[in-house]
Amino acid sequence: MAKAGFIQEIMDDAIDSAVDTEDTEDAAAEAVDQVLQEITGETLSQLASVPATKVQAPQPVQTEVEEDDALMRQLAGLKAS
């Protein structure tokens, strides 16, 4: 039983070292680039860079409570008239 576990461990290590090579990673990266090129029509290196300008933050929106208060003041003003 222990011998079978040892043999399995050696086999797993051998398979991992055979599969996990730098060539495999390079081939995978090339395949990804090729698929992206087919989809987008250009490679990642040709994509436009992100603009460096800052986008203005949106102005804070009145909350419903503030809007309700403003409407109630207007209504009170109309009733007083």
Phi, psi and omega in degrees: 000313180294325180295321179294321177296320179294318179295318179298318180297318179296318179296316179299316179297319180295318180293317179299317181289329179287324183276324185272078178240164179293328178298322179296318179296318178296318179295321179294318179297320178295320179295319178296315178300320180295317179296316179298320179295321179294323182285312187264340181086005177207160180275166181300325181290340181268352181294148180293146179283161180287134180297145183270355182285147180272143178268134180292138178290141179294149178292144180298138181269140178298140178282165181299326180295316179297319179295319178297318179297318180296318179295321179295322177296318178297318180296318178297322178295321179291322179292326181287337182286000000 
